[in-house]
């Protein structure tokens, strides 16, 4: 969206020449990274507190499941899960703000991010609601990732 500010510096009714920096990928990439970082800083503490209050903590494996590693794994008790949704949300918002919306590859990347983040969300949600450490089975995750790879490959072959 910010890319369109570039057009304010073009033509006979140009507002200002400074808007031409929005045409450069490097400028928009740096601004997108800064935006995602600031979103994480601004909303990170709030989201962690919210997830903790909702008791969306990491289910802990029992000593029967992991034997000796139980002591190490026990340190994760109470750690909020679903943090990936937060980070990927920041990346998606930043990308929508700073990328060129007329580029199909941008939308392909956004689809890929949202698809994989959605798969991670479903995995964590199942873990939290069932209060067990197993979420989506590995085979299902693998099939979903192969499906995603097929969609991405088809997009590249058709464009």
Backbone as ProteinMPNN parsed JSONL, in Angstrom:
{"seq_chain_A": "XXXXXXXXXXXXXXXXXXXXXXXXXXXXXXXXXXXXXXXXXXXXXXXXXXXXXXXXXXXXXXXXXXXXXXXXXXXXXXXXXXXXXXXXXXXXXXXXXXXXXXXXXXXXXXXXXXXXXXXXXXXXXXXXXXXXXXXXXXXXXXXXXXXXXXXXXXXXXXX", "coords_chain_A": {"N_chain_A": [[0.798, -1.18, 0.0], [1.912, 1.245, 0.777], [3.528, 1.656, -1.34], [2.101, 3.011, -3.276], [2.302, 5.643, -2.56], [4.4, 6.575, -3.94], [3.42, 7.479, -6.359], [2.51, 9.984, -5.767], [4.581, 11.677, -6.2], [4.806, 11.95, -8.874], [4.015, 13.169, -12.171], [2.21, 16.149, -13.358], [0.881, 17.335, -11.204], [2.342, 16.872, -8.899], [2.896, 16.289, -5.475], [5.166, 16.297, -3.788], [8.688, 15.771, -4.118], [9.911, 13.911, -2.502], [8.529, 11.556, -2.143], [9.318, 9.691, -3.958], [11.039, 7.757, -3.01], [9.583, 5.579, -2.238], [9.359, 3.879, -4.352], [11.513, 2.203, -4.387], [12.678, -1.026, -3.745], [14.482, -1.723, -1.737], [14.238, 0.332, 0.175], [11.549, 0.005, 0.973], [11.708, -2.602, 1.974], [13.392, -2.347, 4.212], [11.815, -0.599, 5.731], [9.593, -2.255, 6.099], [10.696, -4.291, 7.68], [11.349, -2.815, 9.964], [8.782, -1.995, 10.701], [7.534, -4.487, 11.306], [9.142, -5.257, 13.463], [8.595, -3.177, 15.305], [5.857, -3.614, 15.707], [5.989, -6.063, 17.028], [7.339, -5.249, 19.353], [5.49, -3.419, 20.426], [3.112, -4.894, 20.855], [3.871, -7.287, 21.992], [4.291, -7.846, 24.852], [1.671, -7.528, 25.792], [0.305, -9.569, 24.379], [1.594, -11.885, 25.33], [0.902, -11.778, 28.056], [-1.873, -12.013, 27.75], [-2.158, -14.574, 26.533], [-1.093, -16.092, 28.588], [-2.94, -15.571, 30.642], [-5.176, -16.765, 29.54], [-4.462, -19.292, 29.818], [-3.056, -20.639, 27.827], [-0.855, -22.421, 27.758], [2.171, -24.316, 27.218], [1.672, -27.741, 26.867], [3.008, -30.172, 29.056], [5.186, -32.862, 28.65], [5.031, -36.155, 30.009], [6.981, -38.068, 32.421], [7.009, -40.656, 31.539], [6.862, -40.411, 28.784], [9.177, -39.023, 27.916], [11.284, -39.755, 29.527], [14.462, -39.314, 30.745], [14.709, -36.738, 29.788], [12.627, -35.403, 30.865], [13.023, -33.706, 33.066], [14.349, -31.529, 31.911], [12.484, -30.747, 29.998], [10.4, -30.0, 31.608], [10.834, -27.388, 32.343], [9.483, -25.845, 30.559], [6.962, -25.519, 31.448], [4.03, -23.664, 31.771], [4.837, -21.826, 29.898], [3.68, -19.669, 27.431], [1.963, -20.748, 24.509], [1.468, -20.648, 20.936], [2.768, -18.407, 19.985], [3.838, -18.065, 17.483], [1.79, -17.241, 15.817], [1.571, -14.599, 16.485], [4.077, -13.514, 15.643], [4.024, -14.122, 12.904], [1.739, -12.754, 12.224], [2.606, -10.109, 12.536], [4.472, -10.001, 10.462], [2.796, -10.405, 8.248], [1.073, -8.14, 8.363], [2.979, -6.105, 8.06], [3.972, -6.76, 5.518], [1.694, -6.41, 3.905], [1.388, -3.677, 4.2], [3.776, -2.577, 3.067], [4.593, -3.885, 0.699], [4.378, -4.331, -2.915], [1.173, -4.351, -4.065], [0.315, -5.229, -6.531], [1.854, -7.293, -7.37], [2.025, -10.643, -7.998], [3.653, -12.533, -6.764], [4.075, -11.569, -4.234], [1.598, -12.013, -3.054], [1.568, -14.761, -3.197], [3.624, -15.4, -1.409], [2.48, -14.355, 0.937], [0.236, -16.04, 1.132], [1.554, -18.47, 1.566], [2.813, -17.99, 4.042], [0.559, -17.525, 5.686], [-0.776, -19.963, 5.417], [1.08, -21.846, 6.523], [1.364, -20.744, 9.089], [-1.247, -20.991, 9.938], [-1.482, -23.773, 10.028], [0.343, -24.294, 12.091], [-1.01, -22.943, 14.133], [-3.372, -24.483, 14.376], [-2.203, -26.877, 15.219], [-1.066, -26.097, 17.726], [-3.434, -25.287, 18.988], [-4.899, -27.657, 19.21], [-3.192, -29.009, 20.958], [-3.441, -27.405, 23.253], [-6.216, -27.444, 23.833], [-6.754, -30.154, 24.223], [-5.041, -30.696, 26.226], [-2.698, -32.161, 25.948], [0.525, -33.239, 24.761], [0.652, -33.921, 22.111], [-0.212, -32.749, 18.982], [-1.377, -31.943, 15.858], [-1.036, -34.769, 13.822], [2.155, -35.91, 12.586], [2.185, -36.926, 9.954], [-0.07, -35.766, 8.792], [0.656, -33.071, 8.879], [2.835, -33.189, 7.122], [1.576, -33.966, 4.711], [-0.033, -31.707, 4.308], [1.989, -29.799, 3.923], [3.165, -30.79, 1.581], [0.991, -30.418, -0.134], [0.854, -27.631, -0.09], [3.358, -27.094, -1.265], [2.849, -28.118, -3.816], [0.896, -26.325, -4.718], [2.36, -23.913, -4.732], [4.351, -24.6, -6.593], [2.764, -25.019, -8.879], [1.853, -22.411, -9.228], [4.262, -21.1, -9.891], [4.883, -22.434, -12.273], [2.78, -21.696, -13.923], [3.034, -18.995, -14.166]], "CA_chain_A": [[0.0, 0.0, 0.0], [2.77, 2.425, 0.834], [4.131, 1.823, -2.659], [1.321, 3.973, -4.047], [2.742, 7.005, -2.234], [5.353, 6.94, -4.993], [2.711, 8.199, -7.417], [2.314, 11.374, -5.36], [5.719, 12.475, -6.667], [4.821, 11.86, -10.329], [3.038, 13.935, -12.937], [2.213, 17.615, -13.234], [0.331, 17.757, -9.915], [3.121, 16.179, -7.87], [2.886, 16.955, -4.172], [6.538, 16.499, -3.326], [9.618, 14.831, -4.73], [10.41, 12.95, -1.527], [7.778, 10.302, -2.165], [9.872, 8.749, -4.937], [11.764, 6.672, -2.34], [8.684, 4.438, -2.077], [9.475, 2.973, -5.493], [12.678, 1.343, -4.22], [12.439, -2.231, -2.947], [15.344, -1.712, -0.551], [13.631, 1.237, 1.157], [10.333, -0.624, 1.494], [12.094, -3.787, 2.752], [13.876, -1.871, 5.514], [10.65, -0.084, 6.456], [8.769, -3.404, 6.485], [11.367, -4.949, 8.807], [11.18, -1.937, 11.125], [7.372, -2.065, 11.084], [7.293, -5.774, 11.971], [9.836, -5.203, 14.753], [7.849, -2.29, 16.196], [4.616, -4.302, 16.074], [6.354, -7.051, 18.053], [7.635, -4.533, 20.596], [4.297, -2.781, 20.963], [2.056, -5.822, 21.248], [4.434, -8.526, 22.522], [3.989, -8.06, 26.269], [0.229, -7.691, 25.936], [-0.091, -10.888, 23.886], [2.104, -12.905, 26.255], [0.029, -11.741, 29.24], [-3.189, -12.524, 27.353], [-2.057, -16.024, 26.366], [-0.879, -16.669, 29.915], [-4.205, -15.511, 31.386], [-6.088, -17.743, 28.937], [-3.848, -20.597, 30.103], [-2.608, -21.27, 26.585], [0.516, -22.822, 28.033], [2.709, -25.518, 26.577], [1.463, -28.984, 27.627], [4.278, -30.788, 29.426], [5.232, -34.32, 28.498], [5.241, -36.866, 31.274], [8.247, -38.802, 32.529], [6.879, -41.875, 30.733], [7.057, -40.09, 27.369], [10.512, -38.52, 27.571], [12.256, -40.329, 30.462], [15.475, -38.435, 31.345], [14.51, -35.362, 29.332], [11.481, -34.831, 31.568], [13.474, -32.593, 33.903], [14.634, -30.388, 31.042], [11.241, -30.345, 29.342], [9.54, -29.422, 32.628], [11.058, -25.943, 32.424], [8.553, -25.181, 29.646], [5.644, -25.436, 32.069], [3.502, -22.311, 31.877], [5.257, -20.998, 28.768], [2.568, -19.539, 26.486], [2.15, -21.282, 23.171], [0.831, -19.88, 19.864], [3.5, -17.179, 19.719], [4.091, -17.955, 16.048], [0.704, -16.466, 15.217], [1.927, -13.197, 16.718], [5.175, -13.114, 14.768], [3.577, -14.177, 11.513], [0.798, -11.642, 12.06], [3.411, -8.899, 12.333], [5.051, -10.072, 9.115], [1.716, -10.226, 7.271], [0.671, -6.729, 8.389], [4.08, -5.338, 7.487], [4.028, -7.038, 4.082], [0.549, -5.758, 3.261], [1.633, -2.234, 4.193], [4.942, -2.102, 2.347], [4.872, -4.57, -0.575], [3.574, -3.916, -4.067], [0.007, -5.233, -4.113], [0.063, -5.716, -7.89], [2.804, -8.366, -7.639], [1.461, -11.932, -7.606], [4.569, -13.268, -5.895], [3.825, -11.088, -2.87], [0.415, -12.727, -2.563], [1.969, -16.161, -3.012], [4.365, -15.453, -0.139], [1.517, -14.169, 2.02], [-0.537, -17.281, 1.231], [2.425, -19.479, 2.173], [2.968, -17.643, 5.461], [-0.716, -17.723, 6.377], [-1.047, -21.403, 5.419], [1.932, -22.529, 7.504], [1.006, -20.237, 10.418], [-2.528, -21.615, 10.272], [-1.191, -25.158, 10.408], [0.937, -24.217, 13.427], [-2.069, -22.555, 15.069], [-4.219, -25.66, 14.607], [-1.396, -27.803, 16.015], [-1.024, -25.592, 19.103], [-4.793, -25.263, 19.535], [-5.219, -29.032, 19.603], [-2.404, -29.306, 22.16], [-3.973, -26.667, 24.396], [-7.571, -27.87, 24.188], [-6.736, -31.542, 24.698], [-4.082, -30.757, 27.342], [-1.706, -33.195, 25.657], [1.651, -32.688, 24.005], [0.587, -34.237, 20.683], [-1.188, -31.957, 18.251], [-1.653, -32.51, 14.54], [-0.06, -35.831, 13.53], [3.224, -35.549, 11.657], [1.815, -37.265, 8.571], [-1.015, -34.748, 8.317], [1.464, -31.871, 8.621], [3.627, -33.431, 5.92], [0.661, -33.92, 3.56], [-0.385, -30.292, 4.122], [3.146, -29.109, 3.363], [3.277, -31.214, 0.184], [-0.079, -29.727, -0.844], [1.32, -26.253, -0.244], [4.438, -27.108, -2.261], [2.227, -28.315, -5.13], [0.249, -25.061, -5.084], [3.423, -22.952, -5.054], [4.962, -25.052, -7.845], [1.811, -24.726, -9.954], [1.872, -20.965, -9.445], [5.485, -20.767, -10.616], [4.819, -22.98, -13.629], [1.757, -20.99, -14.694], [3.351, -17.561, -14.292]], "C_chain_A": [[0.853, 1.262, 0.0], [3.445, 2.69, -0.512], [3.405, 2.903, -3.444], [1.628, 5.418, -3.671], [3.751, 7.515, -3.256], [4.675, 7.782, -6.062], [2.408, 9.643, -7.045], [3.45, 12.27, -5.835], [5.804, 12.496, -8.189], [3.783, 12.795, -10.945], [3.081, 15.419, -12.658], [1.696, 18.113, -11.883], [1.051, 17.088, -8.747], [3.126, 16.984, -6.574], [4.293, 17.274, -3.695], [7.427, 15.442, -3.964], [10.102, 13.744, -3.791], [9.707, 11.608, -1.549], [8.354, 9.284, -3.137], [10.668, 7.62, -4.283], [10.902, 5.425, -2.174], [8.732, 3.484, -3.259], [10.602, 1.955, -5.306], [12.376, 0.177, -3.28], [13.25, -2.192, -1.657], [14.759, -0.817, 0.546], [12.41, 0.589, 1.799], [10.656, -1.857, 2.333], [12.581, -3.387, 4.145], [12.705, -1.357, 6.348], [9.735, -1.215, 6.918], [9.379, -4.126, 7.682], [11.201, -4.122, 10.08], [9.74, -1.989, 11.623], [7.064, -3.357, 11.829], [7.934, -5.792, 13.357], [9.063, -4.342, 15.752], [6.518, -2.906, 16.622], [4.881, -5.341, 17.162], [6.644, -6.378, 19.389], [6.375, -3.977, 21.244], [3.29, -3.775, 21.531], [2.562, -7.1, 21.907], [4.057, -8.807, 23.961], [2.505, -8.301, 26.491], [-0.201, -9.092, 25.518], [0.384, -11.998, 24.821], [1.248, -12.95, 27.518], [-1.342, -12.335, 28.93], [-3.167, -14.043, 27.212], [-1.854, -16.725, 27.706], [-2.182, -16.672, 30.713], [-5.237, -16.481, 30.831], [-5.618, -19.175, 29.17], [-3.543, -21.372, 28.825], [-1.148, -21.643, 26.735], [0.89, -24.099, 27.32], [2.392, -26.739, 27.426], [2.8, -29.691, 27.86], [4.177, -32.296, 29.268], [5.543, -34.967, 29.841], [6.582, -37.587, 31.251], [8.197, -40.088, 31.713], [7.193, -41.606, 29.262], [8.509, -39.753, 27.036], [11.622, -38.974, 28.515], [13.183, -39.267, 31.053], [15.255, -36.973, 30.955], [13.354, -34.666, 30.042], [11.88, -33.619, 32.406], [13.744, -31.347, 33.071], [13.357, -29.843, 30.416], [10.299, -29.66, 30.332], [9.707, -27.92, 32.777], [10.108, -25.166, 31.52], [7.175, -24.981, 30.259], [5.23, -23.978, 32.243], [3.925, -21.387, 30.755], [4.104, -20.889, 27.78], [2.937, -20.114, 25.12], [1.402, -20.379, 22.189], [1.525, -18.545, 19.608], [3.795, -16.971, 18.246], [3.025, -17.154, 15.333], [1.008, -14.977, 15.356], [3.012, -12.728, 15.755], [4.749, -13.107, 13.305], [2.552, -13.086, 11.228], [1.52, -10.332, 11.819], [4.001, -8.859, 10.934], [3.98, -9.831, 8.056], [1.28, -8.764, 7.215], [1.737, -5.863, 7.733], [4.167, -5.53, 5.975], [2.891, -6.35, 3.349], [0.77, -4.251, 3.182], [2.704, -1.809, 3.19], [5.203, -2.755, 0.991], [4.0, -3.998, -1.693], [2.381, -4.861, -4.197], [-0.296, -5.781, -5.504], [1.013, -6.843, -8.286], [2.244, -9.69, -7.107], [2.342, -12.725, -6.665], [4.444, -12.821, -4.436], [2.652, -11.852, -2.268], [0.709, -14.208, -2.356], [2.723, -16.326, -1.688], [3.425, -15.283, 1.053], [0.667, -15.423, 2.227], [0.278, -18.362, 1.931], [2.592, -19.232, 3.671], [1.69, -17.943, 6.233], [-1.055, -19.21, 6.475], [-0.225, -22.109, 6.497], [1.648, -22.038, 8.93], [-0.323, -20.831, 10.871], [-2.354, -23.057, 10.711], [-0.575, -25.212, 11.811], [-0.086, -23.846, 14.486], [-2.958, -23.745, 15.41], [-3.487, -26.674, 15.485], [-1.368, -27.371, 17.485], [-2.403, -25.618, 19.751], [-5.218, -26.65, 20.008], [-4.459, -29.408, 20.875], [-3.015, -28.656, 23.394], [-5.344, -27.196, 24.81], [-7.616, -29.293, 24.716], [-5.816, -31.734, 25.899], [-3.1, -31.913, 27.187], [-0.606, -32.571, 24.808], [1.603, -33.055, 22.528], [-0.551, -33.441, 20.049], [-1.565, -32.645, 16.954], [-0.604, -33.59, 14.264], [0.946, -35.401, 12.462], [2.882, -35.836, 10.206], [0.861, -36.235, 7.983], [-0.27, -33.453, 8.002], [2.244, -32.017, 7.321], [2.758, -33.374, 4.664], [0.258, -32.476, 3.268], [0.772, -29.517, 3.494], [3.396, -29.52, 1.916], [2.2, -30.55, -0.672], [0.308, -28.274, -1.098], [2.416, -26.167, -1.3], [3.879, -27.289, -3.664], [1.556, -27.036, -5.613], [1.289, -24.03, -5.504], [4.086, -23.314, -6.378], [4.052, -24.751, -9.027], [1.788, -23.236, -10.263], [3.099, -20.555, -10.258], [5.441, -21.259, -12.054], [3.832, -22.221, -14.511], [2.047, -19.506, -14.873], [4.721, -17.378, -14.853]], "O_chain_A": [[0.547, 2.229, -0.697], [3.879, 3.808, -0.788], [4.034, 3.64, -4.203], [1.246, 6.333, -4.401], [3.936, 8.721, -3.419], [5.286, 8.698, -6.612], [2.082, 10.447, -7.918], [3.302, 13.491, -5.869], [6.776, 13.01, -8.741], [2.798, 13.158, -10.302], [3.869, 15.896, -11.841], [2.048, 19.216, -11.464], [0.436, 16.777, -7.727], [3.332, 18.197, -6.579], [4.573, 18.388, -3.253], [6.968, 14.353, -4.306], [10.654, 12.743, -4.247], [10.231, 10.624, -1.027], [7.925, 8.13, -3.144], [10.947, 6.616, -4.938], [11.431, 4.329, -1.989], [8.193, 2.38, -3.176], [10.634, 0.943, -6.006], [11.885, 0.369, -2.168], [12.756, -2.585, -0.601], [14.789, -1.181, 1.721], [12.252, 0.619, 3.02], [9.956, -2.136, 3.306], [12.219, -4.018, 5.138], [12.616, -1.649, 7.541], [9.164, -1.145, 8.006], [8.661, -4.528, 8.598], [10.943, -4.671, 11.151], [9.501, -2.023, 12.83], [6.406, -3.33, 12.869], [7.337, -6.287, 14.313], [8.894, -4.728, 16.908], [6.096, -2.741, 17.767], [4.097, -5.482, 18.101], [6.24, -6.878, 20.439], [6.208, -4.053, 22.461], [2.685, -3.523, 22.573], [1.755, -7.922, 22.343], [3.556, -9.888, 24.269], [2.12, -9.168, 27.276], [-0.982, -9.736, 26.218], [-0.354, -12.951, 25.073], [0.906, -14.03, 27.999], [-1.906, -13.069, 29.742], [-4.059, -14.725, 27.717], [-2.378, -17.816, 27.932], [-2.498, -17.655, 31.383], [-6.087, -16.97, 31.575], [-6.278, -20.136, 28.775], [-3.741, -22.585, 28.747], [-0.305, -21.233, 25.937], [0.031, -24.861, 26.877], [2.79, -26.791, 28.59], [3.623, -29.787, 26.949], [3.206, -32.92, 29.698], [6.227, -34.393, 30.688], [7.229, -37.703, 30.21], [9.232, -40.561, 31.243], [7.729, -42.473, 28.573], [9.013, -40.155, 25.988], [12.783, -38.614, 28.319], [12.72, -38.401, 31.795], [15.588, -36.071, 31.724], [13.129, -33.472, 29.843], [11.157, -32.624, 32.449], [13.405, -30.237, 33.481], [13.171, -28.63, 30.315], [9.486, -28.826, 29.933], [8.812, -27.247, 33.287], [9.942, -23.958, 31.692], [6.313, -24.343, 29.654], [5.977, -23.166, 32.789], [3.422, -20.267, 30.663], [3.591, -21.912, 27.327], [4.067, -19.98, 24.649], [0.757, -19.422, 22.616], [0.906, -17.634, 19.058], [3.981, -15.838, 17.8], [3.312, -16.464, 14.355], [0.733, -14.192, 14.448], [2.884, -11.677, 15.128], [5.081, -12.185, 12.56], [2.501, -12.554, 10.12], [1.095, -9.53, 10.987], [4.026, -7.808, 10.293], [4.226, -9.131, 7.074], [1.133, -8.208, 6.127], [1.419, -4.981, 6.935], [4.407, -4.574, 5.237], [3.1, -5.769, 2.284], [0.379, -3.618, 2.201], [2.552, -0.782, 2.528], [5.976, -2.213, 0.201], [3.027, -3.285, -1.448], [2.568, -6.058, -4.418], [-1.092, -6.71, -5.637], [0.978, -7.302, -9.428], [2.017, -9.834, -5.906], [1.843, -13.506, -5.855], [4.681, -13.606, -3.518], [2.705, -12.284, -1.116], [0.164, -14.834, -1.447], [2.484, -17.276, -0.942], [3.555, -15.982, 2.058], [0.409, -15.821, 3.363], [-0.238, -19.083, 2.785], [2.519, -20.165, 4.47], [1.732, -18.544, 7.307], [-1.563, -19.666, 7.499], [-0.766, -22.879, 7.291], [1.688, -22.828, 9.874], [-0.503, -21.138, 12.05], [-3.003, -23.509, 11.654], [-0.931, -26.07, 12.619], [-0.048, -24.363, 15.602], [-3.262, -23.991, 16.577], [-4.081, -27.261, 16.389], [-1.618, -28.179, 18.379], [-2.528, -25.936, 20.934], [-5.821, -26.798, 21.071], [-5.015, -30.051, 21.766], [-3.099, -29.277, 24.454], [-5.608, -27.377, 25.998], [-8.44, -29.604, 25.577], [-5.806, -32.799, 26.518], [-2.721, -32.559, 28.164], [-0.789, -31.509, 24.213], [2.421, -32.561, 21.752], [-1.688, -33.46, 20.519], [-2.017, -33.79, 16.953], [0.589, -33.353, 14.453], [0.623, -34.63, 11.557], [3.251, -35.066, 9.319], [0.972, -35.875, 6.811], [-0.531, -32.813, 6.983], [2.308, -31.087, 6.517], [3.166, -32.793, 3.659], [0.213, -32.068, 2.108], [0.553, -28.672, 2.626], [3.797, -28.688, 1.102], [2.466, -30.161, -1.809], [0.109, -27.754, -2.196], [2.401, -25.265, -2.138], [4.38, -26.68, -4.609], [1.64, -26.7, -6.795], [1.12, -23.351, -6.517], [4.354, -22.435, -7.198], [4.517, -24.278, -10.064], [1.712, -22.841, -11.426], [2.995, -19.764, -11.195], [5.914, -20.571, -12.958], [4.035, -22.118, -15.721], [1.373, -18.832, -15.653], [5.168, -16.245, -15.033]]}, "name": "protein", "num_of_chains": 1, "seq": "XXXXXXXXXXXXXXXXXXXXXXXXXXXXXXXXXXXXXXXXXXXXXXXXXXXXXXXXXXXXXXXXXXXXXXXXXXXXXXXXXXXXXXXXXXXXXXXXXXXXXXXXXXXXXXXXXXXXXXXXXXXXXXXXXXXXXXXXXXXXXXXXXXXXXXXXXXXXXXX"}
